[in-house]
Amino acid sequence: MMNSPLLLPMMMEHAETYFPNKKVISRTALGKTTHTYKQIGERTRRLSSALQKLGINKGERVGTFAWNHHRHLEAYFGIPGIGAVLHTINIRLAPEHIVYIINHAEDKVLLIDEDLLPLIEKIKDELPTVRAYIIMTDKEDIPETILEPVFHYEKMLADADPTFPFDNNMDENDPAGICYTSATTGNPKGVVYSHRAIVLHSFALGLADSAAISESDVSLAVVPMFHANAWGLPFAGVWFGTTMVMPGSSFTPKILAQLMESEKVTIAAGVPTIWLGLLQVLEQGDYNLKSVTRILCGGSAAPKGMIKAFESKYGIPFIHAYGMTETSPLVVLSRLKSYQTNLSEEERLEIRSKQGYIVPGVEMKVIGKDGEVTWNGTEMGELCLRGPWVAEEYYHDDRSKDAFRDGWLHTGDVVTVDQEGVIKIVDRTKDLIKSGGEWISSVDLENALMAHEEVFEAAVIAVPHERWQERPIACVVMKEGRNAVTKEELYEYLRPQFVKWWLPDDIVFMKEIPKTSVGKFLKRALREQLKEHLQKR
């Protein structure tokens, strides 16, 4: 067989050649802009040319500090197109973490959205490796800034070569991108993706029993392009000729609903907090989302009630998925098998509310205290993964030895596996609640609470207890403008679902639950907020 390398440039070349008239619809400060893949390809080549003129060499990192839009998409291919490494920087991290990852990656150039300039200006003196700044804006001139040297993205492209040849003389194992974890504790950890890993992961996204992304789709990636490469959707979408809708900055659930309706979106991807917000908007307004054939949800466990609401009330199929920055990220996806479609609605919902089974190409094992667990749906253990798009180490980080052992990624997620190989995440190892020597799943309690029709969000944390070691406390946010629910009513709702000792010792009503930069509940911050409350107990 031919030894043909798997490289990112071939994906853009394929789109230019075979899907020149397909569109990328991008929401920017000026409204919606539309470019064909032929135009996107030419602009991407210009970006590669401009970066090379700036002196960017193979292997050097170029950072992006941007929302989801067409210019960011061009960077996804223009940077690796010259053998450089795309570094998508999480704009929601704390300033000290942003400084850390830019310096740790040794970024040479930063591409920055105009509205995000103040964040970089505040830390510019702490970035010794950055040689230049490129501002992505709709305006004709560079906005006022203290950054230097600074360049205008569109003017750079105008002066660059539209026929610039991508570098196809690379090793498929060369680095193409780097992302950093969202750092709930300690500094973020870097994960380097090779060309080969990204291409193979894109293949997996196109499988019929996976996300099934295809040319006929209209894709809306709500998940940020700085969060695990927007789950790989921009790469797969370009390669397969998918029409892409990019929501830009400062979007709201209402804007998402409008985009999904006006552009006839077929597949959308985001974390549960996004879809909880969309549900509220759908309940308040009249939107036609009949074009949507599936919603892809990951990042944290999706409440069973939310899945049921999308499917039963709005007829939108909901696909639960699981992955990590370390896994590119897709590794587990929940799809019913053909012989399970005859099960009752409740049985089908029970299966699909779990994370699902492993996608082709990835292997797993689940390790408990006595070795690999039995696949009986009850025995718990840590999920371990390996595969061609799973990392084998962190970038220049001593913490690699904690997560990567014996050729496996130890995820830190505690799961059960049933006889069908379906995984259910019970908790993160650090969030499991050990009460009287027995484990309580915060995820199960959270999902049960969020299934209540008046509850918007719920997070459950462990608190120290003199007798039982730890006990659960639930923090609940109610839906706006809905009927008030008492603490006792929530307890009455929970009692039929759990044994008595699983019930939270207290239910605390809050206006908002703190979240990480990628929309997950930030339980460390939640514990700090509750310290005063707990001291009064």
C-alpha positions as CSV (number, residue, x, y, z in Angstrom):
1,M,0.0,0.0,0.0
2,M,1.1,3.6,-0.6
3,N,2.5,5.4,2.4
4,S,0.4,8.5,2.1
5,P,0.7,10.9,5.1
6,L,-2.4,12.1,6.8
7,L,-2.0,15.9,6.8
8,L,-4.3,18.9,7.5
9,P,-3.6,20.7,4.2
10,M,-5.2,17.9,2.3
11,M,-8.5,18.6,4.1
12,M,-8.6,22.2,3.0
13,E,-7.5,21.2,-0.5
14,H,-10.3,18.7,-0.7
15,A,-12.9,21.4,0.3
16,E,-11.5,23.9,-2.3
17,T,-11.6,21.3,-5.1
18,Y,-14.9,19.4,-4.4
19,F,-17.0,21.8,-2.4
20,P,-16.0,25.3,-3.8
21,N,-19.6,26.6,-3.6
22,K,-20.5,25.3,-0.1
23,K,-20.6,28.1,2.5
24,V,-19.2,29.2,5.9
25,I,-21.7,31.6,7.5
26,S,-20.0,33.7,10.2
27,R,-21.6,36.0,12.8
28,T,-19.3,39.1,13.3
29,A,-19.6,42.7,14.6
30,L,-21.1,43.7,11.2
31,G,-23.7,41.0,11.2
32,K,-23.6,37.7,9.2
33,T,-20.9,37.3,6.5
34,T,-20.8,34.4,4.0
35,H,-17.8,32.9,2.3
36,T,-17.6,29.9,0.0
37,Y,-15.0,27.2,0.6
38,K,-13.2,28.4,-2.5
39,Q,-12.9,31.8,-0.8
40,I,-12.0,30.3,2.5
41,G,-9.3,28.3,0.9
42,E,-7.8,31.3,-0.8
43,R,-7.9,33.3,2.4
44,T,-6.3,30.4,4.3
45,R,-3.4,30.3,1.7
46,R,-3.0,34.1,2.1
47,L,-2.7,33.6,5.9
48,S,-0.1,30.9,5.5
49,S,1.8,33.2,3.1
50,A,1.6,36.2,5.6
51,L,2.8,34.1,8.5
52,Q,5.7,32.8,6.6
53,K,6.6,36.5,5.7
54,L,6.5,37.3,9.4
55,G,9.2,34.7,9.9
56,I,7.2,31.9,11.4
57,N,9.1,28.6,11.1
58,K,8.0,25.0,11.1
59,G,7.2,23.8,14.6
60,E,6.8,27.3,16.1
61,R,3.5,28.0,17.9
62,V,1.0,30.6,16.8
63,G,-1.7,31.5,19.3
64,T,-5.3,32.4,18.6
65,F,-7.3,34.4,21.1
66,A,-10.7,34.5,19.4
67,W,-14.3,33.5,19.2
68,N,-15.9,31.1,16.7
69,H,-15.8,32.8,13.3
70,H,-14.4,32.4,9.7
71,R,-11.1,34.1,10.5
72,H,-10.5,31.6,13.3
73,L,-11.4,28.8,10.9
74,E,-8.7,30.1,8.5
75,A,-6.2,30.0,11.3
76,Y,-7.1,26.3,12.0
77,F,-5.6,25.5,8.6
78,G,-3.4,28.4,7.7
79,I,-1.1,27.9,10.7
80,P,-0.5,24.1,10.3
81,G,-0.4,24.7,6.5
82,I,3.2,25.9,6.9
83,G,4.1,23.3,9.5
84,A,3.6,25.7,12.4
85,V,1.5,24.7,15.5
86,L,-2.0,26.1,16.1
87,H,-2.4,27.1,19.8
88,T,-6.0,27.9,20.6
89,I,-6.0,30.0,23.8
90,N,-8.9,29.8,26.2
91,I,-10.1,33.4,26.5
92,R,-12.0,32.6,29.7
93,L,-9.1,31.5,31.8
94,A,-7.7,33.7,34.6
95,P,-5.1,36.2,33.4
96,E,-2.3,34.3,35.3
97,H,-3.3,31.1,33.4
98,I,-3.3,32.9,30.1
99,V,0.2,34.2,30.8
100,Y,1.3,30.7,31.8
101,I,0.0,28.9,28.7
102,I,1.3,31.5,26.2
103,N,4.8,31.4,27.8
104,H,4.7,27.6,28.3
105,A,3.8,27.1,24.6
106,E,6.3,29.8,23.6
107,D,3.9,31.5,21.2
108,K,5.6,33.7,18.6
109,V,2.6,35.4,17.2
110,L,-0.9,36.0,18.6
111,L,-4.0,36.4,16.4
112,I,-6.5,38.4,18.6
113,D,-10.2,39.4,18.2
114,E,-10.6,43.2,18.5
115,D,-13.0,43.0,21.5
116,L,-10.5,40.8,23.3
117,L,-7.6,43.2,23.0
118,P,-7.9,44.6,26.6
119,L,-7.2,41.1,28.0
120,I,-3.9,40.8,26.2
121,E,-2.9,44.5,26.7
122,K,-3.1,43.9,30.4
123,I,-0.5,41.1,30.3
124,K,1.6,42.1,27.3
125,D,4.7,42.8,29.4
126,E,4.6,39.2,30.7
127,L,4.9,37.6,27.3
128,P,8.6,37.5,26.3
129,T,8.3,35.1,23.4
130,V,5.6,37.0,21.5
131,R,7.1,38.8,18.5
132,A,4.0,40.2,16.8
133,Y,0.2,40.7,17.2
134,I,-2.4,40.4,14.5
135,I,-5.8,42.0,15.1
136,M,-8.8,40.3,13.6
137,T,-11.4,43.0,13.0
138,D,-14.2,44.1,10.6
139,K,-12.9,47.7,10.7
140,E,-10.8,49.1,8.0
141,D,-8.1,50.3,10.3
142,I,-6.3,48.8,13.4
143,P,-8.1,49.9,16.6
144,E,-6.0,51.9,19.1
145,T,-3.8,49.6,21.1
146,I,-0.6,49.6,23.2
147,L,0.5,46.3,21.6
148,E,3.4,46.4,19.2
149,P,4.3,45.4,16.6
150,V,0.7,45.1,15.5
151,F,-0.8,44.1,12.1
152,H,-4.3,44.2,10.5
153,Y,-5.5,40.7,9.6
154,E,-7.4,41.7,6.5
155,K,-4.6,44.0,5.2
156,M,-2.0,41.3,5.8
157,L,-4.2,38.9,3.7
158,A,-4.6,41.4,1.0
159,D,-0.9,41.7,0.5
160,A,-0.3,37.9,0.7
161,D,-0.2,35.2,-2.0
162,P,-3.6,33.7,-2.8
163,T,-2.0,30.7,-4.5
164,F,0.5,30.0,-1.7
165,P,1.2,26.2,-1.7
166,F,0.6,24.5,1.6
167,D,3.4,22.4,3.0
168,N,2.6,18.8,2.1
169,N,6.1,17.6,2.8
170,M,5.6,17.0,6.5
171,D,5.6,13.9,8.7
172,E,2.0,13.0,9.7
173,N,3.3,12.7,13.3
174,D,4.5,16.3,13.3
175,P,2.6,18.6,15.8
176,A,-0.4,20.5,14.2
177,G,-2.1,21.9,17.3
178,I,-1.9,22.4,21.0
179,C,-4.6,22.9,23.6
180,Y,-4.5,23.3,27.3
181,T,-6.8,21.9,29.9
182,S,-9.1,24.3,31.7
183,A,-7.2,24.0,35.0
184,T,-9.7,23.4,37.8
185,T,-6.5,22.8,40.0
186,G,-3.0,23.9,39.3
187,N,-1.7,25.2,36.0
188,P,-3.3,24.1,32.7
189,K,-1.8,21.1,31.1
190,G,-0.8,21.1,27.4
191,V,-1.9,18.5,24.9
192,V,-0.2,18.4,21.5
193,Y,-2.2,17.0,18.5
194,S,-0.4,15.5,15.5
195,H,-1.7,15.9,11.9
196,R,-2.4,12.1,11.9
197,A,-4.4,12.3,15.1
198,I,-6.6,15.1,13.9
199,V,-7.3,13.5,10.5
200,L,-8.2,10.1,12.1
201,H,-10.4,11.9,14.7
202,S,-12.2,13.6,11.8
203,F,-12.8,10.3,10.1
204,A,-14.4,9.1,13.4
205,L,-16.8,12.2,13.5
206,G,-18.1,11.2,10.1
207,L,-19.0,7.6,11.0
208,A,-22.8,6.9,10.7
209,D,-23.0,5.6,14.3
210,S,-20.9,8.5,15.6
211,A,-21.7,12.2,14.9
212,A,-22.4,11.3,11.3
213,I,-21.1,14.7,10.0
214,S,-21.5,14.9,6.2
215,E,-21.7,17.2,3.2
216,S,-25.5,17.5,3.6
217,D,-25.2,18.9,7.1
218,V,-25.4,22.5,8.3
219,S,-23.2,22.5,11.4
220,L,-23.4,24.9,14.4
221,A,-20.4,24.5,16.7
222,V,-21.4,26.4,19.9
223,V,-18.6,24.7,21.7
224,P,-15.7,27.3,21.6
225,M,-12.9,26.8,19.1
226,F,-10.5,27.2,22.0
227,H,-12.1,24.2,23.8
228,A,-10.5,21.0,22.5
229,N,-10.6,22.4,18.9
230,A,-14.4,22.8,19.1
231,W,-14.5,19.0,19.5
232,G,-12.9,18.7,16.0
233,L,-16.0,19.9,14.2
234,P,-14.2,22.6,12.2
235,F,-11.6,20.1,10.8
236,A,-14.3,17.5,9.9
237,G,-16.7,20.1,8.6
238,V,-14.1,21.5,6.1
239,W,-13.0,18.1,5.0
240,F,-16.5,16.8,4.4
241,G,-17.8,20.0,2.8
242,T,-20.3,20.7,5.6
243,T,-22.0,24.1,5.6
244,M,-20.8,25.8,8.8
245,V,-22.5,28.3,10.9
246,M,-20.2,30.1,13.3
247,P,-21.9,32.1,16.2
248,G,-19.2,34.6,16.9
249,S,-18.9,36.5,20.1
250,S,-21.4,37.4,22.9
251,F,-24.2,35.1,21.6
252,T,-27.2,34.3,23.8
253,P,-29.5,31.3,23.8
254,K,-32.0,33.5,21.8
255,I,-29.4,34.3,19.1
256,L,-28.6,30.6,18.9
257,A,-32.3,29.7,18.4
258,Q,-32.5,32.4,15.7
259,L,-29.4,31.1,13.9
260,M,-30.6,27.5,14.1
261,E,-33.9,28.5,12.6
262,S,-32.7,31.0,9.9
263,E,-29.8,28.8,8.6
264,K,-31.7,25.5,8.9
265,V,-29.0,24.0,11.1
266,T,-29.0,20.2,11.2
267,I,-26.3,19.5,13.9
268,A,-25.3,21.6,16.8
269,A,-22.7,20.9,19.5
270,G,-22.2,22.3,23.0
271,V,-22.1,21.7,26.7
272,P,-25.2,21.1,28.9
273,T,-25.4,24.7,30.2
274,I,-25.8,25.9,26.6
275,W,-28.7,23.5,26.0
276,L,-30.4,24.3,29.3
277,G,-30.4,27.9,28.2
278,L,-31.8,27.1,24.8
279,L,-34.5,25.0,26.4
280,Q,-35.7,28.1,28.4
281,V,-35.8,30.2,25.2
282,L,-37.7,27.5,23.3
283,E,-40.3,27.4,26.1
284,Q,-40.7,31.2,25.9
285,G,-40.8,31.7,22.1
286,D,-42.0,30.1,18.9
287,Y,-39.0,28.8,16.9
288,N,-39.0,26.3,14.0
289,L,-36.1,24.0,14.6
290,K,-37.5,21.1,12.5
291,S,-34.2,21.1,10.5
292,V,-32.2,19.9,13.5
293,T,-31.5,16.2,13.2
294,R,-29.3,15.9,16.3
295,I,-27.7,17.9,19.1
296,L,-24.3,16.7,20.3
297,C,-23.8,17.3,24.0
298,G,-20.6,16.7,26.0
299,G,-18.3,18.4,28.6
300,S,-20.3,17.1,31.5
301,A,-23.2,14.7,32.1
302,A,-26.5,15.8,30.5
303,P,-29.5,15.7,32.8
304,K,-32.0,13.0,31.8
305,G,-34.8,15.5,32.0
306,M,-33.1,17.8,29.4
307,I,-32.6,14.9,27.0
308,K,-36.3,14.0,27.4
309,A,-37.5,17.6,26.9
310,F,-35.6,18.1,23.6
311,E,-36.8,14.8,22.2
312,S,-40.4,14.6,23.5
313,K,-41.4,18.3,23.5
314,Y,-39.4,19.5,20.4
315,G,-38.6,16.4,18.4
316,I,-34.9,17.0,18.4
317,P,-32.7,13.9,18.8
318,F,-30.1,14.4,21.5
319,I,-26.7,12.6,21.5
320,H,-24.8,12.3,24.7
321,A,-21.0,12.1,24.2
322,Y,-17.8,12.0,26.3
323,G,-14.3,13.1,25.7
324,M,-11.4,15.1,27.1
325,T,-8.8,17.6,25.9
326,E,-6.5,14.6,26.1
327,T,-8.6,12.5,23.7
328,S,-9.1,15.1,20.8
329,P,-11.9,14.7,22.3
330,L,-14.4,12.2,21.0
331,V,-14.1,8.7,22.4
332,V,-17.5,7.7,23.7
333,L,-20.9,8.4,22.2
334,S,-24.4,7.3,23.1
335,R,-26.4,5.7,20.3
336,L,-29.1,3.1,20.6
337,K,-28.2,-0.2,18.9
338,S,-30.7,-1.4,16.3
339,Y,-32.3,-4.0,18.5
340,Q,-32.8,-1.5,21.3
341,T,-35.3,0.7,19.4
342,N,-38.1,-1.6,20.5
343,L,-37.5,-0.9,24.2
344,S,-39.9,1.3,26.1
345,E,-39.4,5.1,26.0
346,E,-38.1,5.1,29.6
347,E,-35.7,2.2,28.9
348,R,-34.4,4.0,25.8
349,L,-34.0,7.2,27.8
350,E,-32.1,5.4,30.5
351,I,-29.6,4.0,28.0
352,R,-29.1,7.3,26.1
353,S,-28.7,9.4,29.3
354,K,-25.5,7.4,29.8
355,Q,-22.3,8.4,28.0
356,G,-22.5,5.5,25.6
357,Y,-20.0,3.0,24.2
358,I,-16.5,3.5,22.7
359,V,-16.1,4.7,19.1
360,P,-14.2,2.5,16.6
361,G,-10.5,3.0,16.9
362,V,-10.3,3.6,20.6
363,E,-9.8,1.0,23.4
364,M,-10.9,1.2,27.0
365,K,-10.6,-0.7,30.3
366,V,-12.1,0.1,33.7
367,I,-9.9,-0.4,36.7
368,G,-11.3,-0.9,40.2
369,K,-9.6,-1.5,43.5
370,D,-9.1,-5.2,42.6
371,G,-8.3,-4.9,38.9
372,E,-10.6,-4.7,35.9
373,V,-14.2,-4.4,36.9
374,T,-17.0,-6.7,35.8
375,W,-19.3,-5.3,33.1
376,N,-22.5,-5.5,35.2
377,G,-23.5,-1.9,35.4
378,T,-22.9,-1.6,39.1
379,E,-19.2,-2.2,39.8
380,M,-17.2,1.1,39.7
381,G,-13.7,1.9,38.5
382,E,-11.5,4.4,36.7
383,L,-11.9,4.7,32.9
384,C,-8.6,4.2,31.1
385,L,-8.3,4.9,27.3
386,R,-5.8,4.5,24.5
387,G,-6.0,5.1,20.7
388,P,-4.5,6.9,17.8
389,W,-6.1,10.3,18.8
390,V,-5.4,9.9,22.5
391,A,-2.4,11.7,24.0
392,E,0.5,9.8,25.5
393,E,1.8,12.6,27.6
394,Y,1.4,16.3,28.5
395,Y,3.6,18.9,26.8
396,H,6.7,19.5,28.9
397,D,4.9,18.6,32.2
398,D,5.9,16.4,35.1
399,R,2.3,15.6,35.8
400,S,2.3,13.2,32.8
401,K,3.4,10.4,35.1
402,D,0.1,10.8,37.1
403,A,-2.2,10.4,34.1
404,F,-0.3,8.3,31.6
405,R,0.8,4.8,32.8
406,D,1.5,1.5,31.1
407,G,0.4,2.9,27.7
408,W,-3.0,4.1,29.0
409,L,-4.6,7.4,29.8
410,H,-6.0,7.3,33.3
411,T,-8.9,9.7,32.9
412,G,-9.8,10.3,36.6
413,D,-13.4,9.6,35.7
414,V,-15.2,6.9,37.8
415,V,-17.6,4.8,35.6
416,T,-19.7,1.7,35.5
417,V,-20.0,-0.5,32.3
418,D,-23.0,-2.6,31.6
419,Q,-23.2,-5.9,29.6
420,E,-23.5,-4.0,26.4
421,G,-20.3,-2.0,27.0
422,V,-22.3,1.2,27.8
423,I,-20.4,3.5,30.0
424,K,-22.0,5.6,32.7
425,I,-19.9,8.3,34.4
426,V,-20.5,8.1,38.1
427,D,-18.2,11.0,39.0
428,R,-14.8,12.5,38.8
429,T,-12.5,10.7,41.3
430,K,-12.1,14.0,43.2
431,D,-15.9,14.6,43.3
432,L,-17.1,11.2,44.5
433,I,-18.6,11.5,48.0
434,K,-17.6,8.8,50.5
435,S,-20.1,8.6,53.3
436,G,-19.7,6.0,56.0
437,G,-17.4,3.9,53.7
438,E,-19.9,3.9,50.8
439,W,-19.8,6.0,47.6
440,I,-22.4,8.5,46.6
441,S,-22.5,9.9,43.0
442,S,-22.8,13.6,42.8
443,V,-23.6,13.3,39.1
444,D,-26.7,11.1,39.8
445,L,-28.0,13.5,42.4
446,E,-27.4,16.5,40.1
447,N,-29.2,14.8,37.2
448,A,-32.1,13.9,39.3
449,L,-32.5,17.5,40.6
450,M,-32.2,18.9,37.1
451,A,-35.0,16.6,35.9
452,H,-37.4,18.6,38.1
453,E,-39.3,20.9,35.8
454,E,-38.7,24.0,38.0
455,V,-34.9,23.5,38.4
456,F,-32.5,25.2,36.0
457,E,-29.2,23.9,37.4
458,A,-28.0,21.8,40.3
459,A,-24.5,20.9,41.6
460,V,-23.7,18.6,44.5
461,I,-20.6,18.8,46.6
462,A,-19.0,16.8,49.4
463,V,-18.6,18.4,52.8
464,P,-16.6,17.1,55.8
465,H,-18.7,15.2,58.4
466,E,-17.4,14.1,61.9
467,R,-19.3,10.8,61.8
468,W,-19.7,9.9,58.2
469,Q,-16.4,11.4,56.8
470,E,-18.3,13.2,54.0
471,R,-21.9,14.1,53.2
472,P,-23.5,15.7,50.1
473,I,-25.0,19.2,49.9
474,A,-27.0,20.3,46.8
475,C,-26.8,23.8,45.4
476,V,-29.8,24.6,43.2
477,V,-30.7,27.4,40.7
478,M,-34.4,27.7,39.9
479,K,-35.8,28.7,36.5
480,E,-36.6,32.4,36.1
481,G,-40.2,33.4,36.2
482,R,-41.4,29.9,37.3
483,N,-43.2,28.7,40.4
484,A,-41.3,28.8,43.6
485,V,-40.4,25.4,45.0
486,T,-39.5,24.7,48.6
487,K,-36.7,22.6,49.9
488,E,-39.1,20.0,51.3
489,E,-40.7,19.7,47.9
490,L,-37.4,18.9,46.3
491,Y,-36.7,16.3,49.1
492,E,-40.1,14.7,48.4
493,Y,-39.1,14.6,44.7
494,L,-35.8,12.9,45.5
495,R,-36.9,10.4,48.1
496,P,-38.5,7.8,45.7
497,Q,-35.3,7.8,43.6
498,F,-32.6,7.2,46.2
499,V,-31.9,5.4,49.4
500,K,-32.1,7.6,52.5
501,W,-28.4,7.9,53.1
502,W,-27.8,9.3,49.5
503,L,-30.1,12.3,50.1
504,P,-28.3,15.6,50.5
505,D,-27.9,16.9,54.1
506,D,-29.0,20.3,52.8
507,I,-30.4,22.0,49.7
508,V,-29.1,25.5,49.2
509,F,-30.8,27.9,46.7
510,M,-28.5,30.1,44.7
511,K,-28.8,32.7,42.0
512,E,-25.9,31.2,40.0
513,I,-23.5,28.3,40.2
514,P,-19.8,29.1,39.5
515,K,-18.5,27.5,36.3
516,T,-15.2,26.7,34.7
517,S,-14.0,28.5,31.5
518,V,-15.7,25.7,29.4
519,G,-19.1,25.7,31.3
520,K,-18.6,22.9,33.8
521,F,-19.6,23.4,37.4
522,L,-16.6,24.7,39.4
523,K,-17.0,22.8,42.6
524,R,-13.8,24.2,44.2
525,A,-15.3,27.7,44.0
526,L,-18.7,26.4,45.1
527,R,-17.1,25.0,48.3
528,E,-15.5,28.4,49.0
529,Q,-18.8,30.1,48.5
530,L,-20.5,27.8,50.9
531,K,-17.9,28.0,53.7
532,E,-19.9,30.6,55.7
533,H,-23.1,28.7,55.2
534,L,-21.5,25.4,56.4
535,Q,-20.0,27.0,59.5
536,K,-23.5,28.1,60.6
537,R,-24.9,24.5,60.3
